[in-house]
């Protein structure tokens, strides 16, 4: 579990950490982002996890398929991003 900065919402801090993991390749394309695992890792409620994944989805970093879950999006090969 991480020590959260009390001046920032937890969901933004979780989104930042996941964004970093995607950028470094720790979470490669098509990697499943389990809400249950994220809840346990950070000790937060499901709603907090969903806010973080919603932000990442809006940025195009993850995709969510109903009934399957959220996955790291494929990186574009054109150098954008």
N, CA, C and O atoms as CSV, one atom per row, in Angstrom:
chain,resi,resn,atom,element,x,y,z
A,1,UNK,N,N,0.841,-1.190,0.000
A,1,UNK,CA,C,0.000,0.000,0.000
A,1,UNK,C,C,0.881,1.247,0.000
A,1,UNK,O,O,1.945,1.272,0.618
A,2,UNK,N,N,0.424,2.269,-0.696
A,2,UNK,CA,C,1.207,3.503,-0.746
A,2,UNK,C,C,0.710,4.481,0.310
A,2,UNK,O,O,-0.398,4.360,0.831
A,3,UNK,N,N,1.553,5.439,0.603
A,3,UNK,CA,C,1.146,6.508,1.510
A,3,UNK,C,C,0.596,7.631,0.642
A,3,UNK,O,O,1.319,8.228,-0.155
A,4,UNK,N,N,-0.687,7.910,0.807
A,4,UNK,CA,C,-1.346,8.914,-0.021
A,4,UNK,C,C,-1.043,10.324,0.450
A,4,UNK,O,O,-0.881,10.575,1.644
A,5,UNK,N,N,-0.969,11.239,-0.504
A,5,UNK,CA,C,-0.829,12.664,-0.226
A,5,UNK,C,C,-2.212,13.166,0.183
A,5,UNK,O,O,-3.137,13.113,-0.628
A,6,UNK,N,N,-2.380,13.648,1.407
A,6,UNK,CA,C,-3.706,14.059,1.873
A,6,UNK,C,C,-4.264,15.299,1.172
A,6,UNK,O,O,-5.433,15.638,1.353
A,7,UNK,N,N,-3.433,15.978,0.370
A,7,UNK,CA,C,-3.902,17.191,-0.307
A,7,UNK,C,C,-4.466,16.903,-1.698
A,7,UNK,O,O,-4.958,17.814,-2.364
A,8,UNK,N,N,-4.400,15.646,-2.142
A,8,UNK,CA,C,-4.894,15.266,-3.469
A,8,UNK,C,C,-5.844,14.083,-3.363
A,8,UNK,O,O,-5.648,13.216,-2.511
A,9,UNK,N,N,-6.876,14.028,-4.214
A,9,UNK,CA,C,-7.788,12.873,-4.178
A,9,UNK,C,C,-7.030,11.567,-4.436
A,9,UNK,O,O,-6.118,11.515,-5.261
A,10,UNK,N,N,-7.425,10.523,-3.719
A,10,UNK,CA,C,-6.757,9.229,-3.886
A,10,UNK,C,C,-6.850,8.722,-5.314
A,10,UNK,O,O,-5.890,8.160,-5.842
A,11,UNK,N,N,-8.016,8.920,-5.946
A,11,UNK,CA,C,-8.173,8.379,-7.306
A,11,UNK,C,C,-7.186,9.002,-8.276
A,11,UNK,O,O,-6.727,8.323,-9.194
A,12,UNK,N,N,-6.841,10.281,-8.102
A,12,UNK,CA,C,-5.876,10.908,-9.012
A,12,UNK,C,C,-4.475,10.341,-8.781
A,12,UNK,O,O,-3.698,10.188,-9.724
A,13,UNK,N,N,-4.164,10.034,-7.539
A,13,UNK,CA,C,-2.853,9.461,-7.228
A,13,UNK,C,C,-2.739,8.043,-7.785
A,13,UNK,O,O,-1.684,7.650,-8.283
A,14,UNK,N,N,-3.828,7.278,-7.699
A,14,UNK,CA,C,-3.838,5.922,-8.254
A,14,UNK,C,C,-3.719,5.994,-9.777
A,14,UNK,O,O,-2.958,5.234,-10.376
A,15,UNK,N,N,-4.466,6.902,-10.403
A,15,UNK,CA,C,-4.385,7.068,-11.860
A,15,UNK,C,C,-2.961,7.439,-12.272
A,15,UNK,O,O,-2.451,6.922,-13.265
A,16,UNK,N,N,-2.321,8.325,-11.523
A,16,UNK,CA,C,-0.934,8.723,-11.820
A,16,UNK,C,C,0.000,7.513,-11.775
A,16,UNK,O,O,0.851,7.341,-12.647
A,17,UNK,N,N,-0.167,6.686,-10.758
A,17,UNK,CA,C,0.694,5.521,-10.599
A,17,UNK,C,C,0.476,4.517,-11.731
A,17,UNK,O,O,1.436,3.975,-12.278
A,18,UNK,N,N,-0.780,4.273,-12.080
A,18,UNK,CA,C,-1.073,3.349,-13.178
A,18,UNK,C,C,-0.541,3.917,-14.493
A,18,UNK,O,O,0.006,3.177,-15.310
A,19,UNK,N,N,-0.698,5.220,-14.702
A,19,UNK,CA,C,-0.184,5.888,-15.895
A,19,UNK,C,C,1.329,5.681,-16.000
A,19,UNK,O,O,1.848,5.407,-17.082
A,20,UNK,N,N,2.029,5.813,-14.881
A,20,UNK,CA,C,3.477,5.594,-14.866
A,20,UNK,C,C,3.817,4.141,-15.197
A,20,UNK,O,O,4.770,3.875,-15.930
A,21,UNK,N,N,3.041,3.208,-14.658
A,21,UNK,CA,C,3.292,1.786,-14.917
A,21,UNK,C,C,3.071,1.454,-16.383
A,21,UNK,O,O,3.779,0.618,-16.944
A,22,UNK,N,N,2.088,2.106,-17.010
A,22,UNK,CA,C,1.853,1.914,-18.442
A,22,UNK,C,C,3.032,2.492,-19.231
A,22,UNK,O,O,3.536,1.855,-20.157
A,23,UNK,N,N,3.468,3.699,-18.863
A,23,UNK,CA,C,4.555,4.382,-19.582
A,23,UNK,C,C,5.862,3.597,-19.518
A,23,UNK,O,O,6.613,3.567,-20.492
A,24,UNK,N,N,6.140,2.960,-18.376
A,24,UNK,CA,C,7.402,2.226,-18.223
A,24,UNK,C,C,7.329,0.813,-18.789
A,24,UNK,O,O,8.347,0.127,-18.883
A,25,UNK,N,N,6.120,0.373,-19.170
A,25,UNK,CA,C,5.970,-0.972,-19.701
A,25,UNK,C,C,5.701,-2.025,-18.643
A,25,UNK,O,O,5.552,-3.204,-18.968
A,26,UNK,N,N,5.636,-1.616,-17.370
A,26,UNK,CA,C,5.292,-2.566,-16.315
A,26,UNK,C,C,3.904,-3.164,-16.594
A,26,UNK,O,O,3.655,-4.341,-16.332
A,27,UNK,N,N,3.009,-2.323,-17.132
A,27,UNK,CA,C,1.694,-2.774,-17.596
A,27,UNK,C,C,1.717,-2.673,-19.120
A,27,UNK,O,O,1.464,-1.601,-19.669
A,28,UNK,N,N,2.018,-3.774,-19.809
A,28,UNK,CA,C,2.109,-3.729,-21.275
A,28,UNK,C,C,0.725,-3.662,-21.931
A,28,UNK,O,O,-0.288,-3.852,-21.259
A,29,UNK,N,N,0.680,-3.393,-23.241
A,29,UNK,CA,C,-0.603,-3.402,-23.943
A,29,UNK,C,C,-1.350,-4.717,-23.710
A,29,UNK,O,O,-0.751,-5.792,-23.670
A,30,UNK,N,N,-2.657,-4.604,-23.559
A,30,UNK,CA,C,-3.579,-5.721,-23.309
A,30,UNK,C,C,-3.493,-6.277,-21.885
A,30,UNK,O,O,-4.143,-7.278,-21.584
A,31,UNK,N,N,-2.712,-5.656,-21.011
A,31,UNK,CA,C,-2.631,-6.078,-19.607
A,31,UNK,C,C,-3.976,-5.808,-18.930
A,31,UNK,O,O,-4.519,-4.710,-19.051
A,32,UNK,N,N,-4.512,-6.794,-18.225
A,32,UNK,CA,C,-5.778,-6.632,-17.504
A,32,UNK,C,C,-5.566,-5.817,-16.237
A,32,UNK,O,O,-4.694,-6.124,-15.424
A,33,UNK,N,N,-6.379,-4.768,-16.081
A,33,UNK,CA,C,-6.365,-3.980,-14.855
A,33,UNK,C,C,-7.539,-4.448,-14.000
A,33,UNK,O,O,-8.681,-4.051,-14.232
A,34,UNK,N,N,-7.257,-5.277,-13.030
A,34,UNK,CA,C,-8.291,-5.832,-12.170
A,34,UNK,C,C,-8.689,-4.830,-11.093
A,34,UNK,O,O,-7.851,-4.379,-10.312
A,35,UNK,N,N,-9.990,-4.482,-11.057
A,35,UNK,CA,C,-10.468,-3.561,-10.023
A,35,UNK,C,C,-10.235,-4.145,-8.640
A,35,UNK,O,O,-9.868,-3.421,-7.714
A,36,UNK,N,N,-10.442,-5.432,-8.493
A,36,UNK,CA,C,-10.250,-6.089,-7.189
A,36,UNK,C,C,-8.790,-5.992,-6.752
A,36,UNK,O,O,-8.503,-5.687,-5.595
A,37,UNK,N,N,-7.873,-6.252,-7.678
A,37,UNK,CA,C,-6.446,-6.161,-7.337
A,37,UNK,C,C,-6.050,-4.736,-6.959
A,37,UNK,O,O,-5.299,-4.522,-6.007
A,38,UNK,N,N,-6.561,-3.768,-7.712
A,38,UNK,CA,C,-6.229,-2.372,-7.423
A,38,UNK,C,C,-6.797,-1.967,-6.063
A,38,UNK,O,O,-6.134,-1.277,-5.288
A,39,UNK,N,N,-8.021,-2.398,-5.780
A,39,UNK,CA,C,-8.631,-2.134,-4.460
A,39,UNK,C,C,-7.734,-2.649,-3.341
A,39,UNK,O,O,-7.454,-1.943,-2.373
A,40,UNK,N,N,-7.295,-3.887,-3.494
A,40,UNK,CA,C,-6.457,-4.515,-2.451
A,40,UNK,C,C,-5.098,-3.845,-2.339
A,40,UNK,O,O,-4.614,-3.591,-1.236
A,41,UNK,N,N,-4.478,-3.557,-3.489
A,41,UNK,CA,C,-3.135,-2.958,-3.475
A,41,UNK,C,C,-3.129,-1.622,-2.756
A,41,UNK,O,O,-2.215,-1.330,-1.985
A,42,UNK,N,N,-4.162,-0.800,-3.012
A,42,UNK,CA,C,-4.167,0.552,-2.470
A,42,UNK,C,C,-5.067,0.723,-1.250
A,42,UNK,O,O,-5.059,1.781,-0.620
A,43,UNK,N,N,-5.843,-0.308,-0.911
A,43,UNK,CA,C,-6.710,-0.225,0.257
A,43,UNK,C,C,-7.803,0.817,0.111
A,43,UNK,O,O,-8.100,1.556,1.049
A,44,UNK,N,N,-8.405,0.873,-1.086
A,44,UNK,CA,C,-9.436,1.866,-1.365
A,44,UNK,C,C,-10.743,1.185,-1.785
A,44,UNK,O,O,-10.776,-0.016,-2.054
A,45,UNK,N,N,-11.809,1.973,-1.834
A,45,UNK,CA,C,-13.120,1.476,-2.240
A,45,UNK,C,C,-13.186,1.319,-3.762
A,45,UNK,O,O,-12.422,1.946,-4.495
A,46,UNK,N,N,-14.102,0.479,-4.218
A,46,UNK,CA,C,-14.279,0.231,-5.652
A,46,UNK,C,C,-14.578,1.533,-6.409
A,46,UNK,O,O,-14.104,1.717,-7.530
A,47,UNK,N,N,-15.353,2.426,-5.810
A,47,UNK,CA,C,-15.693,3.683,-6.475
A,47,UNK,C,C,-14.437,4.515,-6.757
A,47,UNK,O,O,-14.352,5.180,-7.789
A,48,UNK,N,N,-13.477,4.478,-5.853
A,48,UNK,CA,C,-12.213,5.193,-6.050
A,48,UNK,C,C,-11.461,4.608,-7.240
A,48,UNK,O,O,-10.911,5.346,-8.058
A,49,UNK,N,N,-11.437,3.291,-7.334
A,49,UNK,CA,C,-10.780,2.612,-8.451
A,49,UNK,C,C,-11.471,2.990,-9.756
A,49,UNK,O,O,-10.809,3.251,-10.761
A,50,UNK,N,N,-12.794,3.019,-9.741
A,50,UNK,CA,C,-13.552,3.322,-10.963
A,50,UNK,C,C,-13.319,4.756,-11.433
A,50,UNK,O,O,-13.299,5.016,-12.636
A,51,UNK,N,N,-13.145,5.682,-10.500
A,51,UNK,CA,C,-12.828,7.067,-10.890
A,51,UNK,C,C,-11.457,7.111,-11.573
A,51,UNK,O,O,-11.278,7.801,-12.577
A,52,UNK,N,N,-10.500,6.376,-11.024
A,52,UNK,CA,C,-9.155,6.347,-11.609
A,52,UNK,C,C,-9.184,5.730,-13.004
A,52,UNK,O,O,-8.575,6.267,-13.929
A,53,UNK,N,N,-9.888,4.605,-13.163
A,53,UNK,CA,C,-9.932,3.966,-14.479
A,53,UNK,C,C,-10.717,4.802,-15.482
A,53,UNK,O,O,-10.395,4.794,-16.670
A,54,UNK,N,N,-11.734,5.518,-15.031
A,54,UNK,CA,C,-12.486,6.396,-15.932
A,54,UNK,C,C,-11.579,7.492,-16.488
A,54,UNK,O,O,-11.650,7.817,-17.673
A,55,UNK,N,N,-10.735,8.056,-15.641
A,55,UNK,CA,C,-9.807,9.100,-16.089
A,55,UNK,C,C,-8.827,8.542,-17.117
A,55,UNK,O,O,-8.545,9.189,-18.125
A,56,UNK,N,N,-8.314,7.349,-16.863
A,56,UNK,CA,C,-7.364,6.724,-17.782
A,56,UNK,C,C,-8.040,6.357,-19.103
A,56,UNK,O,O,-7.423,6.441,-20.165
A,57,UNK,N,N,-9.294,5.956,-19.032
A,57,UNK,CA,C,-10.062,5.628,-20.243
A,57,UNK,C,C,-10.264,6.890,-21.093
A,57,UNK,O,O,-10.129,6.847,-22.316
A,58,UNK,N,N,-10.586,8.007,-20.440
A,58,UNK,CA,C,-10.768,9.280,-21.157
A,58,UNK,C,C,-9.480,9.713,-21.859
A,58,UNK,O,O,-9.525,10.346,-22.913
A,59,UNK,N,N,-8.348,9.373,-21.275
A,59,UNK,CA,C,-7.051,9.723,-21.869
A,59,UNK,C,C,-6.654,8.758,-22.987
A,59,UNK,O,O,-5.669,8.986,-23.690
A,60,UNK,N,N,-7.421,7.686,-23.145
A,60,UNK,CA,C,-7.111,6.701,-24.169
A,60,UNK,C,C,-6.041,5.703,-23.770
A,60,UNK,O,O,-5.535,4.964,-24.614
A,61,UNK,N,N,-5.690,5.675,-22.485
A,61,UNK,CA,C,-4.649,4.754,-22.026
A,61,UNK,C,C,-5.172,3.346,-21.776
A,61,UNK,O,O,-4.419,2.377,-21.867
A,62,UNK,N,N,-6.470,3.228,-21.459
A,62,UNK,CA,C,-7.069,1.920,-21.251
A,62,UNK,C,C,-8.390,1.848,-22.010
A,62,UNK,O,O,-8.994,2.864,-22.353
A,63,UNK,N,N,-8.814,0.620,-22.258
A,63,UNK,CA,C,-10.127,0.377,-22.849
A,63,UNK,C,C,-10.877,-0.565,-21.928
A,63,UNK,O,O,-10.273,-1.407,-21.264
A,64,UNK,N,N,-12.192,-0.422,-21.889
A,64,UNK,CA,C,-13.001,-1.276,-21.040
A,64,UNK,C,C,-14.033,-1.989,-21.898
A,64,UNK,O,O,-14.748,-1.371,-22.687
A,65,UNK,N,N,-14.095,-3.311,-21.724
A,65,UNK,CA,C,-15.061,-4.128,-22.426
A,65,UNK,C,C,-16.024,-4.699,-21.397
A,65,UNK,O,O,-15.607,-5.442,-20.508
A,66,UNK,N,N,-17.322,-4.359,-21.505
A,66,UNK,CA,C,-18.292,-4.896,-20.532
A,66,UNK,C,C,-18.218,-6.424,-20.454
A,66,UNK,O,O,-18.179,-7.117,-21.470
A,67,UNK,N,N,-18.201,-6.917,-19.232
A,67,UNK,CA,C,-18.139,-8.356,-19.000
A,67,UNK,C,C,-16.741,-8.937,-19.074
A,67,UNK,O,O,-16.537,-10.104,-18.740
A,68,UNK,N,N,-15.771,-8.137,-19.511
A,68,UNK,CA,C,-14.399,-8.637,-19.618
A,68,UNK,C,C,-13.435,-7.874,-18.722
A,68,UNK,O,O,-12.572,-8.478,-18.085
A,69,UNK,N,N,-13.572,-6.553,-18.666
A,69,UNK,CA,C,-12.696,-5.772,-17.809
A,69,UNK,C,C,-12.011,-4.647,-18.540
A,69,UNK,O,O,-12.336,-4.340,-19.688
A,70,UNK,N,N,-11.049,-4.027,-17.857
A,70,UNK,CA,C,-10.277,-2.917,-18.408
A,70,UNK,C,C,-8.877,-3.411,-18.757
A,70,UNK,O,O,-8.251,-4.156,-18.003
A,71,UNK,N,N,-8.411,-2.977,-19.914
A,71,UNK,CA,C,-7.118,-3.418,-20.427
A,71,UNK,C,C,-6.308,-2.211,-20.883
A,71,UNK,O,O,-6.863,-1.202,-21.318
A,72,UNK,N,N,-4.981,-2.332,-20.775
A,72,UNK,CA,C,-4.100,-1.285,-21.291
A,72,UNK,C,C,-4.281,-1.239,-22.807
A,72,UNK,O,O,-4.256,-2.271,-23.478
A,73,UNK,N,N,-4.462,-0.035,-23.334
A,73,UNK,CA,C,-4.676,0.151,-24.777
A,73,UNK,C,C,-3.389,-0.124,-25.546
A,73,UNK,O,O,-2.282,-0.009,-25.020
A,74,UNK,N,N,-3.577,-0.489,-26.803
A,74,UNK,CA,C,-2.426,-0.669,-27.700
A,74,UNK,C,C,-1.779,0.688,-27.934
A,74,UNK,O,O,-2.474,1.696,-28.061
A,75,UNK,N,N,-0.471,0.717,-27.990
A,75,UNK,CA,C,0.226,1.967,-28.271
A,75,UNK,C,C,0.217,2.207,-29.773
A,75,UNK,O,O,0.334,1.270,-30.563
A,76,UNK,N,N,0.079,3.460,-30.155
A,76,UNK,CA,C,0.157,3.781,-31.577
A,76,UNK,C,C,1.629,3.758,-32.003
A,76,UNK,O,O,2.511,4.103,-31.217
A,77,UNK,N,N,1.880,3.365,-33.210
A,77,UNK,CA,C,3.257,3.239,-33.708
A,77,UNK,C,C,3.711,4.500,-34.432
A,77,UNK,O,O,4.827,4.536,-34.950
A,78,UNK,N,N,2.871,5.540,-34.482
A,78,UNK,CA,C,3.221,6.742,-35.228
A,78,UNK,C,C,4.027,7.752,-34.404
A,78,UNK,O,O,4.330,8.847,-34.878
A,79,UNK,N,N,4.367,7.379,-33.182
A,79,UNK,CA,C,5.174,8.255,-32.351
A,79,UNK,C,C,4.370,9.250,-31.544
A,79,UNK,O,O,4.937,10.001,-30.751
A,80,UNK,N,N,3.063,9.271,-31.728
A,80,UNK,CA,C,2.220,10.189,-30.939
A,80,UNK,C,C,2.065,9.676,-29.528
A,80,UNK,O,O,2.095,8.471,-29.278
A,81,UNK,N,N,1.898,10.626,-28.593
A,81,UNK,CA,C,1.596,10.222,-27.232
A,81,UNK,C,C,2.701,10.193,-26.313
A,81,UNK,O,O,2.521,9.860,-25.141
